[in-house]
Amino acid sequence: MTVGAEIDSIRKNLGLSVIDMCNIFDVKESEYFLIVRGQYKLSVFQLIMFISSVKSPLKSIKN
C-alpha cells in the first residue's frame, strides 16, 4: 500500500472529510487526490501534521 492510499484509508476509517485532509496538508482538493494516487510527494512537515492530527502511525513509510 502506498502512503497516499494508507492516508485515504485512515481518513475513511476515522470519518474525516476530504476538506479536513486538505486543511491538514494545506493543499487544494485536486492536490489531495494527487497525494492519494501517489503523484504528490509530501513534505516531512505535512507527514508530521497528518500523524499529529489523526493520532495514527503510517506503516507504509520506510526508514
N, C-alpha and C positions, 0 to 999 in steps of 0.2 A: 504494500500500500504506500502511495506517495504521501508526502507531508500534506499537500493540499487536500487529498481525499480523506486523510485522517482528520484534518481540521474540520472539514464539512461533516464528517460522521459525528464528531464530538458536538458540533453545532446542532445537528438534528436531535441527538440524544438528549441534549440539555434544553431543547425547545427554544433556542435563540433564533432571531430573525437574521436575514442577510444584512439588514441595516445595522444590527448590533455588531456584526462582524466587520462591516465597513468602518464603523466607529472605532473598534479595537485596533484595526490595522491602519486606520487613517487613509483609506483608499476609496475610490468610487466603486459602484456596484459592478461595473464592467471589469474593473481590475480584480475584484474579489473572485469572479468566475475564472479569470486567468490563473489566480492562485490555486483554485480547486483543480484546474486542469494541469497544473504544474508548469505553466508558461510564464510565471512571475516569480522571481526569486525574492523571498522575504529577507529583510534585514534582521540582524540579531535583536535589535530593539523591538521590531514587530513580533518576533517569536516570544520574547520576554513578556510583552504586553498580552499576548494571547494566553500564555501559560498562567500569568498572574491573574488574568480576568476570569478564566474558566476553572482554575484550580485543578488542572488535569495535565499529566505529562504527555509528551508526544513521543511515542515509541518508535516512530519511523525516522527520527533524527539520529544520524550516526555520528560517532565521535570524530 
